[in-house]
Every structure is written in structure tokens, then in C-alpha cells.
Amino acid sequence: MESVTIEELRKKQTEFAAERDWEKFHSPRNLLLALVGELSEIFQWRSEVSRDLPDWEERDKVHLGEELSDVLLYLIRLSDICGIDLGQAALRKLQLNAIKYPIPHCTKDSSSTKTIATASKNAVTAADTIAED
């Protein structure tokens, strides 16, 4: 299967909405509420699940993929309506997270108060550093 970019999905989603005259319904608030609704459907009637979903039937995994796709498409549409380049925003967030959570501080002990305080301090520094770039 061929991979697809966020930009390709954004264009397809914009076209899809325009063809159906749905722009009037696509306010940031409405899109966010729809996204949250889809997200909550994913595990609404499930207890805790194991990684890779070994106990799930294939049709349930397919359904999960559909629900996750709904979430992704709403997120892309919301970012487009708000004028946010989602790809760039995600890259920036990864940079911030790398500074906020440096590898030496991310150990079994990462829930300690000292580590959390360091992460908070790093978050401010990270935002300042990236803003200067």
C-alpha cells in the first residue's frame, strides 16, 4: 500500500467537504466535538486491552482502523480550518518534547518530583529555543 502525506489527506478532506457543501458546518467547535466523539467510540465498551490487540477479531481491528481514521481526518480538517500546518506543528512539538524530556531524565524513575520539575523547566527553555529558530 502506498503511503500518503498529511497534505494529501488535507486536500482530499477539503474537496470531500466542499463537494457536499459541508463547510458551513465545519466550525472549529463542531469539528472538535466530532473528533472527541469519534475518539471516545474507539474503546467505549472495552476494558483494558493488550498491545497489538491479540484477543481482538480481525473485523474489530478493521473497525478500530476506521475509527482512528475518523479521528485523523477530523484533526486534519480542524487544523486546516484553523490555519495550522499540522505537519510543521507536529515536528515543532516533537522538538519541544525532546528538550522537555531528555533521554537521561526518562528512566524508570521518571515519575519523581525532581524529574517532573526538570521537565517543566525544560519545557520553558524548549519553547524559547525553538521560538528563536
N, C-alpha and C positions, 0 to 999 in steps of 0.2 A: 504494500500500500504506500502511496506517495505521501510525503509529509506536506503540511500546509502551514503557512505563516499566519500570525495574528492579523496582519494587514489583509490577507486574502479573505479571512473569515469576516473581518470588519466590512469589507466591500460587499461580500455576499449577503451579510445580515442587513446592511443598509439598503441594498437592492430588494431584498425579500420584503422588508417593511414598506418601502416605497411602492412596490407593486400592489400591495394590499391596502394602501392608504392608512397605514398604522402610525405614521409619525405623530399625529395628533394625540395618540395615547402614550407615546414614549417620552414622558417627562422623567427626569432623574428619579423622582419619588416612586412613580409607578414601576419603573424598571428595577429599582432596588427592592421593592416589595415582592415583585415577581421572582427575582433572584433568590431572595431569602426563602420564599415559599418552595421553590424547586430544591434548594439546598436541604431544607428540613424533610422533604419527602424521601431522601435517599435512605436514611436509616430510621425513619419514623417508627416502624413496627419491628425493629430488630434489637436484640440485645447486643452486647459487645461481640465483635467479630474478629477473627484471626487474620493476620496479614495474608495476602494472596487469596483470601476467601475460600479456603479448602472445602468448607461444608456447603458452599453455595452451588446450586444447579446452574448450568450454562445460561439458561433463559434469564435467571436472576442477575447474572453478571452482565448480560446484554442490556437488561433494563437499567442497571446501575450506570452503564456507559451512556445510555440515553439521558438519564437524569443529570449526570455530570456534564454532558454536552449542553443541556439546557442552561445550567449554571454558567458555563463558559460563554455561551452565546449572549446571555443577558449581561454578563460582566463586560464583554466586548462592546455591546450596544450602549451600555451605560457610560463607559469610558469615552466612546465616540460622541455621544450626546453632550457630555461634559467637556469635550475638547481636550481629553487626556490621551497622550500617546502611551498606551498600555505597555507596549514593549519597552520603551525607554523608562517609564516609571518603574517597571519590574526590575530592570537592570540596575537602576539607581537604588532601589530597595535592597537588592542583593549586596551592593557595595556597602550600604549603611549597616546591614546585618553582619557583614564580615568584620566591620570595625567594631560594632556594638558587642559582638560575641566572638572575640578572638579565640582561636583554637586552644591556646594554653588555659583559658578560663572555662572551657567547655568540657568538663570531665564528669565523672560520677557525682562529684560534689557540687555540681553547678547550681543546686538549689540553695546553697548557703547565702546568708545575708551579704557577706563580703562580695561574692560573685555577682549578686543582683545589683549591689551598689556600683560595682565596677562597670557592669553593663549599662546602667543608667548614665554614668559619667561618659562612657564611650559613645553612647547614642548622641549626646550633645556635640561631642567632638566630631563624630562622623558626619552629622548634618552640616556643621560648619566647614569641614574639609571638602565635602562634595559640593557645597554651595559655591566655594571658591573656584572650583574647576570649570 
